[in-house]
Amino acid sequence: MNANGTITKTFHYKKDAELKWGMDLYQGGAIPSTNIRVVEIEGVDTEACCGTHCDNTGEVGIIRILKTSRISDGIVRLYYVSWNKALERLNYESDLLRNVCDI
């Protein structure tokens, strides 16, 4: 994937979106609406989503995954921080590791 991969956000009638992309749209859960927003990360994934999204993947910057949780078969939710929070987390973990090594 390109470091600045395009993210498109479009609105569709639910039935039309399901015909085009199938039920894989609902990895994060079904959306109770007749009109849905579809978010597509070029070459990676397409999802129905109501959340906030960047215009390209480069806007996300550095990320640090904090934890994961299994939502259902084949579906895993990632909890992460980005940009300054990711750098703060990396610094915290480095300090922690350094302290453990000193002990």
N, C-alpha and C positions, 0 to 999 in steps of 0.2 A: 504494500500500500504506500502511496505517495505521502510524504510528510505533511502536505497541504491538500489532502484528498477532499473533494467537494462533498458537502452535505446539503442535500436539497430537502425542503419541507414544503409539502403540497397538501391540499385538502381534497378529499374524495368522498363520494357517497360510499357508505360502508360496504354495500353489496358489490359495487364496482371494484373497490379496492380488493375485496376478497376474491373476486374472479381473476383479477390480475396477479395478485401475490399469494393468494391462498391463506390458510389459517396460520401460517408462520408469522404473520403480522403481529400476532398476539403473544409473543414470547414473554412480555411483562404483564400479561393479563388482558382480558377482553375490555374494550372501551364501550360503555353504555351510551351510544349516540348513533344517529343515522348518518352524520357527517363526521369523518375522522381525519386527523392530520397524520400523514405518512412521512416518516423521516428516513431518508436513504443516504447511507454513507457509501459513496461510489466504490463498487467492487468488494464491499465488505458485508453489508447487511441492510435490510429494509424492515422497519418496524412501525406499527401504529403507536403514537406516543403523544402525550400531552405536556411533556416536560420541556425544560429550556434546552436549547441546542445552539451550538456554534454554527458559523457558516462554512468553516473548513476545519479539518482536523489539526492544522497547525496552531489554531487559537487555543487549543487545550494545553499545549506546552508539556512540561515534564509531569508525569503522574507517579504516584506511589500507591499501590494496592494495599489497603489496610486489612481487609478480610473478604471472604466470599461466603455465600450461603446458597444452598441448593433449594430452589423454589419448587421444582418438580423434575420429572425425568428429562434430562438433557437441558435443563434451564438453570443457570447459575447467575446470581446477582453479585456484582462486584461493588465493593465499597472502597472508595479511593479519594485521594486529595490531589489537587493539581497546583501548578505554579508555586507561589510562595509557601503555601501550606505543605506541599510536597517537599520543598527544600528544608523547611523547618523539621519535618518528620525525619528526613534523611540525616540531618544534623543531630537530632535527638537520638536516633538509633546508633549513629557513630559514637556519640559520647557514651551511651550506655554500654556498647561493646568495648570501648576503651576502658571504662571503669571496671567491667567484669574481668578484662585481661589483667588489669593492675592488681586485682584481688588475688 
